[in-house]
């Protein structure tokens, strides 16, 4: 049985791909876990797990759920304020329509660094 479901394996290459896409999110913008995952080919939960374990060196505060809510908003807030990301009235995150990055532009910004990573993996 074949499946088109995203990969769920957390290998070194997948981790590095997720981190590189997160690094490509511009300051003042956010992307949803699922958007990052769609570029890498993994599901949103795996993106969240990778960021929880290895995300300290990348702008983790720029990754939200699809509603713009951030699970660590209290920690993300000083960085959001510095980047001009405004919390929406419900106090849980930001408005994706206003601060969400353009997915095609994120794909393009990620393309070179992901290709470079793939080249280093070839035998």
GROMACS elastic network, one bead per residue, 0.5 to 0.9 nm:
[ bonds ]
;  ai    aj funct       b0    kb
    2     5     6  0.89729   500
    3     6     6  0.85023   500
    4     7     6  0.88135   500
    5     8     6  0.87207   500
    5    41     6  0.88855   500
    5    42     6  0.82236   500
    5    43     6  0.81618   500
    6    37     6  0.82519   500
    6    38     6  0.82390   500
    6    41     6  0.55613   500
    6    43     6  0.54199   500
    7    10     6  0.85027   500
    7    41     6  0.64214   500
    7    43     6  0.68773   500
    7    46     6  0.87070   500
    8    42     6  0.61755   500
    8    43     6  0.68269   500
    8    45     6  0.87218   500
    8    46     6  0.64239   500
    9    14     6  0.76318   500
    9    42     6  0.83372   500
    9    46     6  0.81664   500
   10    13     6  0.81309   500
   10    14     6  0.60017   500
   10    15     6  0.63770   500
   10    46     6  0.74075   500
   10    49     6  0.89144   500
   10    50     6  0.76878   500
   11    14     6  0.53733   500
   11    15     6  0.62614   500
   11    16     6  0.87260   500
   12    15     6  0.51311   500
   12    16     6  0.61596   500
   12    17     6  0.85827   500
   13    16     6  0.51717   500
   13    17     6  0.60891   500
   13    18     6  0.86772   500
   13   117     6  0.80262   500
   13   118     6  0.83765   500
   13   121     6  0.81848   500
   14    17     6  0.50690   500
   14    18     6  0.62402   500
   14    19     6  0.86374   500
   14    40     6  0.73890   500
   14    41     6  0.86671   500
   14    42     6  0.81563   500
   14    50     6  0.88913   500
   15    18     6  0.53135   500
   15    19     6  0.62684   500
   15    20     6  0.86952   500
   15    47     6  0.83276   500
   15    50     6  0.62041   500
   15    51     6  0.86493   500
   15    54     6  0.78989   500
   16    19     6  0.50962   500
   16    20     6  0.61000   500
   16    21     6  0.86714   500
   16   114     6  0.88346   500
   16   117     6  0.81729   500
   17    20     6  0.51956   500
   17    21     6  0.63212   500
   17    22     6  0.87191   500
   17    39     6  0.89559   500
   17    40     6  0.62451   500
   17   113     6  0.86503   500
   17   114     6  0.63756   500
   17   117     6  0.77110   500
   18    21     6  0.52790   500
   18    22     6  0.62772   500
   18    23     6  0.86867   500
   18    36     6  0.68993   500
   18    37     6  0.72972   500
   18    39     6  0.85004   500
   18    40     6  0.62880   500
   18    42     6  0.88103   500
   18    47     6  0.66232   500
   18    50     6  0.75308   500
   18    51     6  0.82198   500
   19    22     6  0.51265   500
   19    23     6  0.62061   500
   19    24     6  0.88017   500
   19    47     6  0.88770   500
   19    50     6  0.80856   500
   19    51     6  0.75904   500
   19    54     6  0.80636   500
   19    55     6  0.69225   500
   19    57     6  0.86287   500
   19    58     6  0.66159   500
   19    59     6  0.89287   500
   19    60     6  0.88969   500
   20    24     6  0.64343   500
   20    58     6  0.82317   500
   20   110     6  0.69909   500
   20   113     6  0.70217   500
   20   114     6  0.72010   500
   21    24     6  0.50879   500
   21    25     6  0.69116   500
   21    36     6  0.65252   500
   21    39     6  0.77244   500
   21    40     6  0.77759   500
   21   106     6  0.75429   500
   21   107     6  0.79832   500
   21   109     6  0.81720   500
   21   110     6  0.55412   500
   21   111     6  0.88303   500
   21   113     6  0.84918   500
   21   114     6  0.80334   500
   22    25     6  0.54867   500
   22    26     6  0.89436   500
   22    31     6  0.82389   500
   22    36     6  0.70708   500
   22    55     6  0.88775   500
   22    58     6  0.66837   500
   22    59     6  0.65662   500
   22    60     6  0.70375   500
   22    62     6  0.75608   500
   22    63     6  0.74313   500
   22   110     6  0.87962   500
   23    26     6  0.78354   500
   23    58     6  0.57310   500
   23    59     6  0.62435   500
   23    60     6  0.85308   500
   23   110     6  0.85051   500
   24   106     6  0.65871   500
   24   107     6  0.87689   500
   24   109     6  0.60281   500
   24   110     6  0.59556   500
   25    28     6  0.86643   500
   25    29     6  0.66368   500
   25    30     6  0.66812   500
   25    31     6  0.71339   500
   25    59     6  0.80023   500
   25    62     6  0.69994   500
   25    63     6  0.86123   500
   25   101     6  0.70998   500
   25   106     6  0.65266   500
   25   109     6  0.82899   500
   25   110     6  0.88365   500
   26    29     6  0.57005   500
   26    30     6  0.77804   500
   26    62     6  0.84126   500
   26   101     6  0.76658   500
   26   106     6  0.85731   500
   27    30     6  0.81003   500
   27    59     6  0.86216   500
   27    62     6  0.78422   500
   27    80     6  0.88117   500
   27    83     6  0.59055   500
   27    84     6  0.85753   500
   27    85     6  0.89497   500
   28    62     6  0.79719   500
   28    80     6  0.71279   500
   28    81     6  0.89565   500
   28    82     6  0.84354   500
   28    84     6  0.56883   500
   28    85     6  0.55722   500
   28    99     6  0.68371   500
   28   100     6  0.89183   500
   28   101     6  0.88614   500
   29    62     6  0.64706   500
   29    63     6  0.89447   500
   29    83     6  0.82067   500
   29    84     6  0.88144   500
   29    85     6  0.71750   500
   29    96     6  0.88236   500
   29    98     6  0.84854   500
   29   100     6  0.54895   500
   29   101     6  0.53509   500
   30    61     6  0.79367   500
   30    63     6  0.55058   500
   30    64     6  0.67573   500
   30    68     6  0.78138   500
   30    85     6  0.86710   500
   30    94     6  0.86596   500
   30    96     6  0.75149   500
   30    99     6  0.58948   500
   30   101     6  0.56371   500
   31    34     6  0.81849   500
   31    35     6  0.61929   500
   31    36     6  0.67270   500
   31    62     6  0.63119   500
   31    63     6  0.50441   500
   31    64     6  0.61967   500
   31    65     6  0.80502   500
   31    66     6  0.80849   500
   31    68     6  0.81297   500
   31    96     6  0.81144   500
   31    99     6  0.84289   500
   31   100     6  0.55802   500
   31   101     6  0.57980   500
   31   102     6  0.83749   500
   31   103     6  0.79056   500
   31   106     6  0.88398   500
   32    35     6  0.50908   500
   32    36     6  0.64460   500
   32    37     6  0.85335   500
   32    44     6  0.80611   500
   32    62     6  0.83709   500
   32    63     6  0.54047   500
   32    66     6  0.50896   500
   32    67     6  0.80228   500
   32    68     6  0.70890   500
   32    96     6  0.86415   500
   32   100     6  0.79179   500
   33    36     6  0.53013   500
   33    37     6  0.61113   500
   33    38     6  0.86434   500
   33    43     6  0.79460   500
   33    45     6  0.73809   500
   33    46     6  0.86267   500
   33    47     6  0.59495   500
   33    48     6  0.66056   500
   33    63     6  0.60261   500
   33    64     6  0.60688   500
   33    65     6  0.58099   500
   33    66     6  0.72203   500
   34    38     6  0.59573   500
   34    39     6  0.87113   500
   34    42     6  0.82245   500
   34    43     6  0.62603   500
   34    45     6  0.80632   500
   34    47     6  0.77365   500
   34    65     6  0.76706   500
   34    66     6  0.72966   500
   35    38     6  0.50772   500
   35    39     6  0.66225   500
   35    40     6  0.88748   500
   35    44     6  0.77245   500
   35    66     6  0.84040   500
   35   103     6  0.70032   500
   36    39     6  0.54402   500
   36    40     6  0.65031   500
   36    41     6  0.85521   500
   36    42     6  0.83586   500
   36    43     6  0.86830   500
   36    44     6  0.74960   500
   36    47     6  0.72167   500
   36    63     6  0.82010   500
   36   103     6  0.86371   500
   36   106     6  0.87158   500
   36   107     6  0.89511   500
   37    40     6  0.50557   500
   37    41     6  0.55639   500
   37    43     6  0.52310   500
   37    44     6  0.54762   500
   37    45     6  0.86502   500
   37    46     6  0.78631   500
   37    47     6  0.61450   500
   38    41     6  0.51183   500
   38    42     6  0.63517   500
   38    43     6  0.72042   500
   38    44     6  0.82148   500
   39    42     6  0.79963   500
   39   103     6  0.86840   500
   39   106     6  0.85395   500
   39   107     6  0.63956   500
   39   110     6  0.85015   500
   40    43     6  0.87504   500
   40   114     6  0.88700   500
   42    45     6  0.84115   500
   42    46     6  0.65985   500
   42    47     6  0.72204   500
   43    46     6  0.55355   500
   43    47     6  0.66165   500
   43    48     6  0.89996   500
   44    47     6  0.50216   500
   44    48     6  0.63145   500
   44    49     6  0.87337   500
   44    65     6  0.86025   500
   45    48     6  0.50194   500
   45    49     6  0.62183   500
   45    50     6  0.86148   500
   46    50     6  0.60634   500
   46    51     6  0.85038   500
   47    50     6  0.51670   500
   47    51     6  0.61827   500
   47    52     6  0.85607   500
   48    51     6  0.51480   500
   48    52     6  0.60489   500
   48    53     6  0.86729   500
   48    63     6  0.87007   500
   49    52     6  0.50332   500
   49    53     6  0.62585   500
   49    54     6  0.84351   500
   50    53     6  0.52826   500
   50    54     6  0.56821   500
   50    55     6  0.66242   500
   51    54     6  0.52819   500
   51    56     6  0.73756   500
   51    58     6  0.84804   500
   51    60     6  0.65874   500
   52    55     6  0.58540   500
   52    56     6  0.78786   500
   52    60     6  0.86449   500
   53    56     6  0.78144   500
   54    57     6  0.73600   500
   54    58     6  0.85179   500
   55    58     6  0.54781   500
   55    59     6  0.75222   500
   55    60     6  0.59040   500
   56    59     6  0.76586   500
   56    60     6  0.70281   500
   57    60     6  0.81016   500
   58    61     6  0.86043   500
   59    62     6  0.58209   500
   59    63     6  0.79371   500
   60    63     6  0.56976   500
   60    64     6  0.87356   500
   60    76     6  0.82773   500
   61    64     6  0.75241   500
   61    70     6  0.77374   500
   61    72     6  0.79354   500
   61    73     6  0.80107   500
   61    75     6  0.81349   500
   61    76     6  0.51289   500
   61    77     6  0.82362   500
   61    79     6  0.72264   500
   61    80     6  0.74441   500
   62    70     6  0.88106   500
   62    76     6  0.83240   500
   62    80     6  0.81256   500
   63    68     6  0.83297   500
   63    70     6  0.74376   500
   64    67     6  0.75150   500
   64    68     6  0.51921   500
   64    69     6  0.55378   500
   64    71     6  0.75292   500
   64    93     6  0.77679   500
   64    94     6  0.86707   500
   65    68     6  0.53412   500
   65    69     6  0.54687   500
   65    70     6  0.64379   500
   65    71     6  0.81879   500
   65    93     6  0.88871   500
   66    69     6  0.73658   500
   66    96     6  0.76621   500
   67    70     6  0.88400   500
   67    93     6  0.78186   500
   67    94     6  0.79141   500
   67    95     6  0.73299   500
   67    96     6  0.65485   500
   68    88     6  0.88577   500
   68    92     6  0.79385   500
   68    93     6  0.51667   500
   68    95     6  0.57196   500
   68    96     6  0.52666   500
   68    97     6  0.89446   500
   68    99     6  0.84923   500
   68   100     6  0.78873   500
   69    72     6  0.89889   500
   69    73     6  0.78249   500
   69    91     6  0.85462   500
   69    92     6  0.50708   500
   69    94     6  0.62705   500
   69    95     6  0.83777   500
   69    96     6  0.89562   500
   70    73     6  0.50896   500
   70    74     6  0.88393   500
   70    76     6  0.78562   500
   70    92     6  0.64125   500
   70    93     6  0.53130   500
   70    94     6  0.81520   500
   71    74     6  0.85714   500
   71    92     6  0.80401   500
   71    93     6  0.84975   500
   72    75     6  0.55165   500
   72    76     6  0.60789   500
   72    77     6  0.85059   500
   73    77     6  0.55930   500
   73    91     6  0.88097   500
   73    92     6  0.68958   500
   73    93     6  0.68202   500
   74    77     6  0.53855   500
   74    78     6  0.79319   500
   75    78     6  0.69252   500
   75    79     6  0.80431   500
   76    79     6  0.54888   500
   76    80     6  0.61138   500
   76    81     6  0.86953   500
   77    81     6  0.60090   500
   77    82     6  0.85160   500
   77    85     6  0.85691   500
   77    86     6  0.89417   500
   77    87     6  0.83252   500
   78    81     6  0.51365   500
   78    82     6  0.62437   500
   78    83     6  0.87218   500
   79    82     6  0.50267   500
   79    83     6  0.62204   500
   79    84     6  0.85502   500
   79    85     6  0.84215   500
   80    83     6  0.50675   500
   80    84     6  0.59350   500
   80    86     6  0.70366   500
   80    87     6  0.84074   500
   81    84     6  0.50506   500
   81    85     6  0.57943   500
   81    86     6  0.68974   500
   81    87     6  0.88567   500
   82    85     6  0.77779   500
   83    86     6  0.89797   500
   85    94     6  0.69900   500
   85    95     6  0.89758   500
   85    98     6  0.89406   500
   85    99     6  0.67920   500
   86    93     6  0.81120   500
   86    94     6  0.59940   500
   86    95     6  0.79730   500
   86    99     6  0.84057   500
   87    90     6  0.79687   500
   87    91     6  0.59242   500
   87    92     6  0.70943   500
   87    93     6  0.52989   500
   87    95     6  0.74975   500
   88    91     6  0.56636   500
   88    92     6  0.70458   500
   88    93     6  0.59446   500
   88    95     6  0.60027   500
   89    92     6  0.80523   500
   89    93     6  0.86461   500
   89    94     6  0.86097   500
   90    93     6  0.76499   500
   91    94     6  0.81502   500
   93    96     6  0.89170   500
   94    97     6  0.88096   500
   94    98     6  0.79431   500
   94    99     6  0.69708   500
   94   100     6  0.86822   500
   95    98     6  0.54112   500
   95    99     6  0.61040   500
   95   100     6  0.74695   500
   96    99     6  0.51431   500
   96   101     6  0.81660   500
   97   100     6  0.58529   500
   97   101     6  0.88510   500
   98   101     6  0.87018   500
  100   103     6  0.84555   500
  101   104     6  0.87864   500
  101   105     6  0.76816   500
  101   106     6  0.70222   500
  102   105     6  0.53156   500
  102   106     6  0.62173   500
  102   107     6  0.87337   500
  103   107     6  0.61651   500
  103   108     6  0.86258   500
  104   108     6  0.62322   500
  104   109     6  0.86429   500
  105   109     6  0.60890   500
  105   110     6  0.84938   500
  106   109     6  0.50344   500
  106   110     6  0.60530   500
  106   111     6  0.84683   500
  107   110     6  0.51435   500
  107   111     6  0.59808   500
  108   111     6  0.50970   500
  108   112     6  0.77716   500
  109   112     6  0.70956   500
  109   113     6  0.80725   500
  110   113     6  0.56552   500
  110   114     6  0.60200   500
  110   115     6  0.85156   500
  111   114     6  0.53012   500
  111   115     6  0.60467   500
  111   116     6  0.85848   500
  112   115     6  0.51089   500
  112   116     6  0.61166   500
  112   117     6  0.86112   500
  113   116     6  0.50431   500
  113   117     6  0.62429   500
  113   118     6  0.87420   500
  114   118     6  0.62558   500
  114   119     6  0.86911   500
  115   118     6  0.50333   500
  115   119     6  0.62200   500
  115   120     6  0.88083   500
  116   119     6  0.51499   500
  116   120     6  0.65287   500
  116   121     6  0.89689   500
  117   120     6  0.53244   500
  117   121     6  0.66368   500
  118   121     6  0.51602   500
  118   122     6  0.67221   500
  119   122     6  0.55282   500
  119   123     6  0.88836   500
  120   123     6  0.81421   500
